[in-house]
Amino acid sequence: GVFKPAPAVYKLATDRFRCAPGDISFQSSNRWDIAAAKAAGFRCVWINRTGAPDEYPDLAPDRVVNDLRALL
């Protein structure tokens, strides 16, 4: 009954793996998803394939890449 971007959803990961939010690296091509994960304390990589403008500058990703190859 709870969905992203609710903070409780991101807490599921830290509870399950018994770790701090900063221990998780979260990757997504959805900027809103990155903003929500960053607000939850995760380290975030935005996969910005289209060169879209940053709609959430107050919740900046830790890294921005153009495609998945940059994660290797």
ABEGO torsion letter per residue (X at the ends): XBBOABAAAAAAAAAAAGBBAAABBBBBABAAAAAAAAAAGBBBBBBBAAGBBBABAABBBABBBABAAAAX
